[in-house]
Amino acid sequence: MADDPMQLLQGTLDVLVLKSLTWGPNHGYGVARWIRETTDDALAIEDGALYTSLHRMERKGWIASEWGVTDGGRRVKQYAITAPGRRALNTQASQWHRYVTAVGKVLQPA
């Protein structure tokens, strides 16, 4: 884990979770692990924040869930992105790209 993990800006977690689910259904721990590994341990998602995000997006219809069983026989809730979730991801990703570009311009050396 990074010495100084970055704090997520408000609204960032949903887009990260949605992106993680484009690779296929996954359970909460798998989503958090994918984000951590993809960011080279720069982002570690706390369980409370993750499950709040998952439940909020399920209420919005962006993801769907069903109970499944792991290879080890443990019962887990699997989450999958829906068509409205893919649209939300595209919209949010576009907004993030514009935001990053704008901030990058401000931070460029004079």
C-alpha positions in Angstrom: 0.0 0.0 0.0 1.2 3.5 -0.7 2.6 5.5 2.2 0.1 8.3 1.6 -3.1 6.9 0.0 -5.0 9.5 -1.9 -8.4 10.6 -0.7 -11.2 10.2 -3.3 -13.0 13.3 -4.4 -16.7 13.2 -3.9 -18.4 11.4 -6.8 -15.3 9.5 -7.8 -16.1 6.2 -6.2 -19.2 5.5 -8.3 -17.4 5.9 -11.6 -14.5 3.7 -10.3 -17.0 1.0 -9.3 -18.9 1.2 -12.5 -15.6 0.9 -14.5 -14.6 -2.2 -12.5 -17.8 -3.9 -13.3 -17.3 -3.5 -17.1 -14.9 -6.4 -16.8 -17.8 -8.6 -15.5 -19.8 -9.2 -12.4 -17.9 -9.1 -9.1 -18.5 -9.0 -5.4 -17.6 -6.0 -3.2 -14.2 -7.3 -2.1 -13.3 -8.1 -5.7 -14.4 -4.5 -6.8 -12.2 -3.0 -4.1 -9.3 -5.3 -5.0 -9.6 -4.4 -8.7 -9.5 -0.7 -7.9 -6.5 -1.1 -5.5 -4.5 -3.2 -7.9 -5.4 -1.1 -11.0 -4.2 2.1 -9.2 -1.0 0.4 -8.0 -2.2 0.6 -4.4 -2.8 4.4 -4.7 -6.5 4.0 -3.9 -7.8 1.8 -1.1 -11.6 1.8 -0.8 -13.1 1.5 2.7 -15.8 -1.1 3.1 -18.4 1.4 4.4 -17.9 3.8 1.4 -17.9 0.9 -1.1 -21.1 -0.7 0.1 -22.8 2.7 0.4 -21.9 3.3 -3.3 -23.0 -0.1 -4.4 -26.4 0.2 -2.7 -26.9 3.8 -4.0 -26.1 2.7 -7.6 -28.4 -0.4 -7.2 -31.3 1.9 -6.2 -30.6 4.1 -9.3 -30.7 1.0 -11.5 -27.0 1.4 -12.6 -26.1 -2.0 -11.2 -28.0 -5.2 -10.4 -27.1 -7.8 -7.8 -27.7 -11.5 -7.2 -26.5 -14.0 -4.6 -23.8 -16.4 -5.7 -21.2 -18.8 -4.3 -17.4 -18.4 -4.5 -15.1 -21.2 -5.5 -14.5 -21.7 -1.8 -18.2 -22.2 -1.2 -18.8 -18.8 0.5 -22.1 -17.0 -0.3 -21.5 -13.6 -1.8 -23.5 -10.9 -3.4 -22.4 -10.3 -7.0 -22.9 -7.0 -8.7 -23.2 -6.4 -12.5 -23.4 -3.2 -14.5 -26.7 -2.5 -16.3 -27.4 -0.6 -19.6 -28.3 2.6 -17.6 -25.1 2.1 -15.6 -23.0 1.9 -18.8 -24.6 5.2 -19.9 -23.9 6.8 -16.5 -20.3 5.6 -16.7 -19.8 7.1 -20.2 -21.3 10.4 -19.0 -19.2 10.5 -15.8 -16.0 9.4 -17.5 -16.4 12.2 -20.1 -16.9 14.7 -17.3 -13.8 13.4 -15.5 -11.7 13.7 -18.6 -12.7 17.3 -19.1 -12.0 18.0 -15.4 -8.6 16.4 -15.5 -7.7 18.3 -18.7 -8.8 21.6 -17.1 -6.9 21.1 -13.9 -3.8 20.0 -15.9 -3.9 23.3 -17.7 -4.0 25.2 -14.5 -1.1 23.2 -13.0 1.2 23.6 -16.0 4.3 25.6 -15.3 4.0 29.3 -16.4 
